[in-house]
Amino acid sequence: MDTDPGIICFQHCDSKVFCFELPEKCPVCLSPMANTVLPLPPLRIPYPFVRASQHSCCIVMKPTNGDFLNDYLNSKDLHIGVTSSKGLVVEYDKNGLQYDKASLWKQCLIVDGADESWSEIWDNTLRHVSSLTCWSSERYNEENFNCYNFVLKFLQELRYGALSAAAVSRTRFCESYIVPQTTTAGKYISLYRKLKKSGCVTHRISSKHTACNTLK
Ligand SMILES: [Zn+2]
């Protein structure tokens, strides 16, 4: 993944250290790293974001403007779309329905998706819902007729188990599918921004709130 900044975590002197590269000295005890054997090999923190084009038959989301790592503020600021079985993104915005602005979907979150056996039904439903005339730029309203309406309508028509059941209510869909994803991603984003500012983040292992644990 070319946008993965590659955050690593290692343990030293009763601390967990997060950084982009192994330092020469432990930032906590200042002893040279070359002199010590780490209790565990450094761990790469899983990068939560993906390229939409590599994930077919999925619901994908990204910040309305910019990217997650640098620009994301909160869930009010999210844009959502659907990928076809070929990984083409279909999304509804102020200009109407958009097809495959792939370059804008390089760092997104997967909300959920269907397994491969559903590809044909997924594509047919996507084609059908996209053909409805309501997705016009004139009808678009930032508050109450937007990207969510398109995705929820698609999911309702798809009749795909719990995912479609949640799609009858915007609130229910957000609580069950959006919030869990943005919460996990939010932890990664805040760690990334701290690292960008200070180079490393350290936690005493005795602390109950080590980011290594919460990120898993
Ligand atoms: Zn140390």
Boltz pocket constraint, residues with backbone or C-beta under 6 A from the ligand:
constraints:
  - pocket:
      binder: B
      contacts: [[A, 12], [A, 13], [A, 26], [A, 27], [A, 28], [A, 29], [A, 30], [A, 31]]
      max_distance: 6.0
